[in-house]
Amino acid sequence: MTSVLTRWFGLALLLTTGLTSAYSQEQLRPDSVPPRPVVLPIADPLTMNNGSKVNTAGQWAKRREEILQLFTAEEYGQSPSRPAKMTFKVFETDKHALNDKATRKQVTVLFNGQPDGPQMDILIYLPHSVKGPIPLILQLGFGGNYTLSDDSAVRLTSTWVASGKGVIDHRATEACRGKGPNNDVELILSRGYGFATIYCGDIAADDKDSSKDGVLRLYPGLQDRPDNFSTIGAWAWGLSRALDYMETDKDIDARKVAVFGFSRLGKAALWAGATDERFAMVISNESGAGGVKLFHSGRGETIKHLCTAFPHWFCARFSHYIDQDTLLPFDQHLVVAAIAPRPICIGSAEGDKNSDPEGEFYSAVYASPVYRLLGTTGLPWPGHPPVPAAMPSVGETVAGQIQYHIRPGSHGIITYDWEQYLNAMDRFFK
C-alpha cells in the first residue's frame, strides 16, 4: 500500500502542475465560478495508479478495482464475504397491512445460521397497486424497525439500542412506534415502490465502546489490523446481506433495488452501492464527510472529528490522515465514480454546513467524467472539469445519471427529498 500511496502523491503533484492554469480564476466563465472553489489538486478518477489514462470501459473496470482496494485499505476497512451458513426466516406475513394498502413481511437474517447468533430483522412493505416483482427502496435505519410507523405488528428490537440525545427515543417501547426520521412510507408505496428497512444496531452497535458487538464478533481476525472491519463497513455489508434475501423473494424485483441512507447511514449506503454492483441505484441523503462530500473542500466535518468522536466508523488506518483533509491522495468523488454507470442521487440541505453541500455537489462534478466515458450523462450541468460548475440554486434538482438537489432547511430527511428520489426511480425503473 505504501507504493500505491506514493504513486497517488506523485499523481497529485502532476495534477498541481498541470491544472494550475486550467483552474485559474481568469479562465472561468463568470456564471460558472463557484463561490468557494474546491481546493485542488484532486485525484483523477480516469488515471490509473501507474499514471496511464483510462479511455475504455475495460480499462475503467481495472481502475474501479484500484479505487475499491484503496478505500478498503485506507478508509472503510476489509469486509468478509457472504457467510456460508447464513439463513433467512420469514417469521411474519400480513397481506392487509397499513389499512390494506400493502403486504408486510418481517424476515430474520441469521448471519451464522444460529438462532442465538448475530442476526438482523428486515421489515418490508409491498404495495398492492403493483403486480409482479416490485422494485423497492432498501434503507438502513437509526432506530428499530418499529420506529418506521405506528404499525403495532412490527416486532420491537431486542438488540443494541443507542442512548443519549437524538431524533428519536431509542428505548424499544410501544411509545416509540413511528418516532423515527421521516420515511414517507405511504408516499413511496403510492408511487408503486416497496420499502424495506433494517435497524443498523442489529448489524453493529453505533458506539465506540461496543464496536465489536453484532456481526463484528463473528470475524475477530478482521479486527486487530489497520484495515479492520469497521462499523460503516459492517453496515454496508449488512445491506448486501439483505439483498441476498431479496434475490430469493419472488415478490421483489431484486434487479431494481435502490439502497438508501441518511447522514452516517448514507455513508454506509454509498459504500454498499460502490462495492456491490447488484444495487441498481444509490441514494445518499446528506452523507457528508466519509460519504459524498469532498474532504478537499476544507469545509464541514473533518477527518479529525470523525476519527476522534466516532473512531469505530472507519478502519484504524484512516486516522493517519487526521489534519490532512485537503492533502489526501484520494477523495470521495472516487467512491461516487465506482458506482458508474448505475444512477446515484445526492441530496443536500442549504443549512447543513457540517455535511458541506458544496463539497457534496463537487463530488458529483468530479465523478461525472467516468459516467460520460461509460456513455451516460453523469451530472448534466453547465461546466465540468477542467472548468468547475456553479452550484444549482436552492430548490433546484439537476437530473442525470447522477442526480443532485439542494433544498432549504437543515440536516434531515423530508418529503421533498423523497419526491426527488422517487422521480429518479421513475426515470430509471419504469
N, C-alpha and C positions, 0 to 999 in steps of 0.2 A: 504493500500500500504506500510505502514511502516513495517508491519510484513513480507511482501513479500521481501522487500529490506533487512531486517535483515537476512532472510534465504539466500538471494543471497550473502551477505557478508560472512556469515558462510560458504557457498559453496566455495567462493574464498579462504578462509583460508585453507579449506580442500585441495583444489587443490594445494595451495602453498606447503603444507606439502608433498602431495603425488606425485607431479610431479618434485620436485627439482632434484632427481637423474635421472629420466627418461629423463629430458631435459639437463642433464649436458653435457658439451662440449665433454668429453671423450667418451660418448656413441653414439655420432653422427658419421655416416659414413662420410668420407672426401667429398664425392660427394654430400652429402645432407645437408651440413652445409650452412645455409643462410648467406649472407654477413653481415646482420644486423638483428639478431633474433627478433621476436616479443616479447614484454615484457609479461611475464607470472606472475600470473595465468590468465587464460581466461575462461569464463563460459562454462561449458559443455552443449551442446545442448541436450544431452541424459540423463540429470539428472533433475528430477522434483524439484520443489521448496522445497518439503519436504525431499529431499535427496535421494529418491528412484530412481533406474535406469530404463531407458526406454529400453525394449527388444522386443517389438512387435509394429506392425502398430497401433493397438488400443491404446496402451499407448502413442505412438507418437502423435496421434490426440489430446489427452488431453494436452500433453506437448506443442504442437503447440498453443493451445488456451492460455496457460500460457504466452508464448512468445508474442503473439499478444496483450494480455492485458497489459503486462509490457511496451511494446513500445508505446502503445496507451496512457498510463498514464504518461510515463516519457519523451517521445521524440516527437512523431508525433501528439498527441492530439486526442480528440474524433472527430468522423465524423458522420453525420446523415445518416439515411437510404435513400433509393430511394424516391424522392418526390412523393407523391400520385397523384399530379396534373400535373406532368411533361408530356410534349407532344413533338412530333417531326414534323418538317415541311420540306419536301424535296422541296426546292424552285428553284432548277435548275438541269437539267439533259442534258448532251450532249454526244451522242454515238460516236462522231467523234473528241474527244479531242486529243491533242498532236499529230497532223498530223495523225489522225485516228488510233492511236495505243491503245487508251483507251476510256473507258466511264468515264466521270466526273460527280460526284454528289456533290451537296452542300446542307447540311442539317443544319437547326437551331434546337437546343435543347432548349426549353423554360422550364427552371427549375421549375417554379411555374405555367406554363401554360398560363402566361400573356404576351402579346407582348411587354409590356413596363417593364417587369421584367427582372431579370438576365438571360442571355442566352449565348450560345456558338454556333459557326459555326463549322461544320466538313466538311473538303474538302476530297473527296475520289476519287482516280483513280483506275479503274479496267482494267486489260489488256485484249485485245481481243484475245490473244493467248491461253487463258484457258477457257474451257467450265465448266458450272456448278457453284455451290457456290465456291467462290475464297477465299483462305486464304490470310491474309494481315498483314502488319505492321501498328500498330497504334502508332503515336508519338505525344508528346506534343512539341510544337514549341515555340521558343523565340519571333518570330515576327508574325504578322498577317499571315493568310494563303496565302496571296498574295506574301509573300516573298519566297515561296517554288519554284516558277518558274516564267517565264515571261508570263504565260498564262493570257491574258488580261481579260478573262471572270471570274476570281476569284474575289469575292467581297472584296473590301477594308474594313478593320475593322473600326468600329465606337466606339469601347470600348477603355479602358485604353491602352496607349502606353508608353513605357519606354522612359526616357530621359537620356542624358549623353553618355559617351563613350561605344562602343560595337562593335560587329562584323557586325552589320547592322545599317542602318539609320532607326530609328524606326518610323519616321513620315509616316503616311498612305497616300502615294502619289504614282502616277503611276511610278515615277522614282525608287521606291523601289522594284518593282517586281523582283523576282528572286535573291534578295540580301541576303537571309538567309544562314545559315550554309549548307554545302554540304549534300544534301539528296539523290542524285543519283536516282531520281525517275525513270528515264528511265531504268537504270540498274535493279532496283527492278522489274519493270514491265516485262523486258525481261526475268527474271528468273521465271516468272509465278506467281508473287505475287502482290496483290493490296497494295496500300499505302494510309493511311489516316492521316490527321494532324489536330490538334486543337491548337489555339493560347492560351498560358497559361493565358494571360491577360484577355481573355474572361471570365475565371473562377474566378480568383482572381488576383489583382494587385501585382506585384513583387516590392512592395515599402512599407517600414515600416510606412510611414505616411498615406497610404491609404489601409492598410491591411484589412480593413473591407468592401472594395468595392466588387462588383461582388456577387457571391453566398454567401459569408460570411454574408452579411447583411440580408439574409433570416433566419439566425439562431442566433439571438442576445443572446439567452440563453446559447449558447455554447462558448461565447466569454469571459465573465468575470469569468473565473475559471482557475486553474493552468494547467489543461489538455485541454485547449481551442482548438477549431477548427482552426488549423494552416494553413498557406498558402500552404505548401507542402502537408498537409493533404487534403486541398481543391483541389489541382491539381490532386492528386491521385483519389479522389472522382469523379472528372470530367471525368477522363479516364474510370472509371466504368460506368458512365452515357453514354459515347459514346458507350461502349459495349452493354448497354441496347438497344440502337438504332440498332446496328448491328445484334442483335438477331431477329429483325423484318424485315431485308432486305434479301430477298431470293437470291440475287446475291452474298452475302458474307457468307463464312463459319465461323460462329461465334465460332465454336469449335476450330478453328485454327487461333486465333488472337495472334500475338506477340506484347507485349507492349514494347515500346522503349523510352528511354530518354537519353539525353546527359547532363553532368555537373549537375547543380542543378535540372534540369528536369529529370535526371537519378535517383536522389533521390526519386522523386515522382513516377516514373515508377516502381522502386524497391518496394516501399510501396504499390502501387496499385497491383502489382503482388503477394505480400505476403498476402494481405488481401482479394483479390478477386480471388478465385480458378478457375474462368471461363477463365482467361487468360491462354492460352496454353503454352506460353513461355514468359520469361522476358529477355530483352536486356538492359544491363546497360553499357553505354559508359562513362568511366572516371567520375563516380558519386562521388568519393572521400568521404570526411567527411560527415557523416549523410546519405551516400549512402552505397557503398560496403566496403569502407576501414575500417580497424580496428583502433579505437582510441588508443588501447593498443600499437600500433606500436610506438607512441610518435613522429611521423613524419607527415609532411604535415599540412593541415589546422586543427586548434584546435577548441574545443568547445567554448573557449572564443571568438575567432574571429567570429564563426558562430552566437553566441548569442548577440554580440555587433554590428557587421556590418549588420547582417540580422536577427534581433530579431523576425520578423514575420514568418520566415520559420518554426520554431518549436514551440511547446507549451511552455508556460511560465515556467513550471516546469523543463524543460531541462537546464535552466540557473543555476540551483542548482549544476550542475556538472562542472561548469567552474573551470579550473585548476585541474580537476580530471580525465583527459583523460586516463591515464594508471592505474587508480584505479577503474574504472567503474565496477559495479557488473553485467554488461551486455555489449555486443558489437555487431557490425553489422553482424557478421557471423551468429547470431541467426535469423536475418531477412532473410538472404540468405537461411538458413535451412528451414524457414517457407514456402518457395516456393516448397520444395521437395514433390513428386518426379518429378515435372514438370521441364523441362530444363531451365537453365539460362545461358546466355552468358555475360561474363565480359570482357570488353576491356580496356586496359591501354596504355599509351604512355610513353616512356622512359624518356622524358624530362618534364613530367607533375609532378613535385615534390610536388606540392600542393595537388594533388589527391593521391599521395603516391602509386605507382604501387606495391611495396612490400606489403603494407597493404591491397591492393585490392586482391592480389594473396592469401595471407594467410587467408583472409576471406573465400575464396573458399576452401582452405585446411581444415579449421576447421568446415565448414558446411558439408563436404563430408561424415562423419560418418552417418549422417541422411539419405543421399541418399543411402548409402550402406545397411543400415538397411531396407530400403524400396525396395531393390532388384535392384538398378541401380548402375552405375559405379561411380557416383559423379565425382570428378576430377581424371582422370586416370593418375596419375603422381607418379614417384618413391618417396616413403617416405610419410607417413601420420601419424597423431597422434598415438602413442606418439613420433614419430620421424618426425619433420617438413621436408617438401620437399624443395628442392632447387628451385630457380626461373627458369622458362624457359628462353631460350635465346631470345634476341630481334629479332623479326620477326618469332617467333615460336608460333604455336597455339596448345593447348592441348584440345582435343575434346572428352568430355564425356557428361554425363547428365548435368554436369557443364562444360562449355567451357570457357577457358581463353586464351587471347592472349595479347602480348605486342609488340608494334611496335616502330620504330624510330619516332622522332618528339615530338611535344608539345601538349598542350590541344586543342582538336578539334575533328572533325569527318571527315574522309577522305574515299575515295573509298575502300582502303584496309580494313578498318573496316567493311564497308558494305559487302564486299565479305566474310569475316569470318562469319558474322551473317547469310547471305543467305545460306552459306554452311551448317550451323547448321539447318536452316529451311528445307533444302533439306533432311537432315538426319531424322528429326522428323516429317515433314509434308507430305513427298512424299513417 
